[in-house]
Amino acid sequence: MLDRSCIEAIDPLLEILDGKWTLPLLLELFVGTKRFGELRRKLHPISPKTLTDRLRCAGGEGDYNAYAVPRCAPARRI
């Protein structure tokens, strides 16, 4: 029989992994840094809303660091 403290220790992990796309998303993030579009391609057919929700859920737990990557503006033709 499991000790009550073991169950209490696992409970937060189960809350993080709750959801259809959470585990595949975390596996992709453990491989390395990814942009939002890269994650969408790797996790096809995940919807943008679901991906955003899962990222916010995992990020709220402190499982990964999200930051904005500046984009280079396209060169203007003269």
Summary of the structure (lengths in Angstrom):
residues: 78
radius of gyration: 17.0
end to end distance: 74.4
largest distance: 74.4
contacts: 139
relative contact order: 0.13
helix: 56%
strand: 0%
